[in-house]
Amino acid sequence: MMDSTSWMTIYPEIVLLVMTCVIALIDLTVSSPKRTLTYVLTLLTLALVAFLNVSAAGIGQTLFGFGGLFVSDTMGHWLKAFAAVATMVTLVYARPYAKDRQMLGGGELFSLSMFALLGMSVMISGHHFLVLYLGLELLTLSSYALVAMRRDDMRASEAAMKYFVLGAMASGFLLYGMSMIYGATGSLELSAVFQSIMSGSSHPQVLIFGLVFVVAGLAFKLGVVPFHMWIPDVYHGAPTSATLLIGGAPKLAAFALVMRLLVEGLLPLAIDWQQMLALLAIASLLIGNLAAIAQTNLKRMLAFSTIAQMGFVLMGLIAGVGFGGAPQAVGAYGASMFYVVAYVLTTLASFGVIMLLAREGFESEEISDLAGLNQRSPLYAGIMAICLFSLAGIPPMVGFYAKLTILQALIGSGNAFYLALAIFAVLMSLIGAFYYLRVVKVMYFDAPQEPVQPVVAGAQERVVLSINGFLILGLGIVPGGLMALCGDAIARMLMG
């Protein structure tokens, strides 16, 4: 029987699981092709889960439940709240898109999205190798099904197969690495692994061998070079609703997974995993930005952009180790968390515009499809321009401040190698600005390929997209609150 502390650590997940099952059962009785009842109940559940996590984060306690298998801390609750909101916004954008493509027939879009969020929540709060792995598998299995939802679409089926095969390989890497670390330390619980490494009682050769496989598995989940091969094909081939579901909120869970494994469990091996992350970050920034220049498909361009953006996140994780003591480490990890949140916020709006511009039988995913968008819809063109400026790191968008905090963490170390990394990141950002600004030029200065027609979208989608765009701009002008929140969450995690 669970004690009260265990219940306190997991009650948002219990609410989410129960409501997911209830909504799936209710959906069996719904005959409407719009799935309005299922949609409303899903949004209410996601809002409730976000509220419960925000309330728990406000308490500021760190609790361990189920014998240390699960942790309830401020960082976890904020990331779960952000993930719930991101999933909710994704479904608002995705519903009209999915309806036009007959993807709402069985209500699987909503059920699978909620199961994916449950997997993210377990990943974010897991404090044991097997719990983290179970959360990861729940997320990835749901994602495979989401990518393959359009069963009559050959491109989507091909993307799902590629994702499944490569995802299974990455899961094998991660599980094999975890088993090696278990063999070296004798434990699967993160705190016990940390203590075993610190005491010197573990087997160093086996430990490093396991670390290499763990980092490889994490690199695949983040989508960084050289484990990036699935991202362009899956982003391009999947329905855009599924692309956003796997490219938005899961990045928050992937960041938490890296923090739990490398910082909470394997921090004594930082000198080793730091060098690996540095190579991954350099390769991701270089290949991601250079490959994006050659793309004519907007989804593939944003896929390669994602690879480069994750390179920046890794640089923040690198800067958190090996200099100046705890305060600077908190600042560097906090900068990475801020960067991930800013990236997800921008990704939601950019793919939201792509989905709302699409119509039945037309995907609107080529860069040339955005020609003359300012004449058709100044609102959507403005929001897309804000997203692209943010991804490029142009002030006053939130992406500029996110990049600035990462660079400050690197430069503030006083380490020559970190300084070289910062200079390299700036140069790669200048290259990246080219392909982002090219899309802005197409929207505002190229003539439309067909007669100008206004873009038709529901009031709900327009309002949410407008708020999304406003937050990208507003958090760039006034970033202090979110940055302080991320720093406090990281500090409490490290102290817990």
Disulfide bonds with the S-S distance in Angstrom:
none
